[in-house]
């Protein structure tokens, strides 16, 4: 049995309707969860990756106040499959990104003569807080066009 189906079964065993993408048809009249795979995430070591499973909670528009409680219920259901999965909420995602970046830095510094973050080896740097994302995109586009011509 796949981890995805274990997640779905754990949620359904607790009385919450659970579907794979495109299974639920029609208007949301009752709360339910959609579970899907969402790629992979690198672990703190360079060669290790874990699959990412996304759980999307749906509640009817007139029962929006029920959402937080539903999320709590789904987290409780996930404890049944905890050895197979790990909850990554917004607060944990930031920590994972920091660990992943540290791992990349260590890997880069070990295998490359240039040191990670040394701007002397950058071809271009832009401070988007000064010019914004749209201007930065224009500058990059202009640079690439000029670079391709030379």
Secondary structure, DSSP 4 states (H G I P E B T S, - for coil): --HHHHHHHHHHHTT-EEE-TTT--S---S-EEEEEEEEEEE-SSTT-EEEEEEEEEE--GGGGGGHHHHHHHHHHHHGGGTTT-----HHHHHHHHHHHHHHHHHHHHHH-SSPTT-GGG-S----HHHHHHHHHHHHHHHHHHHHHH-
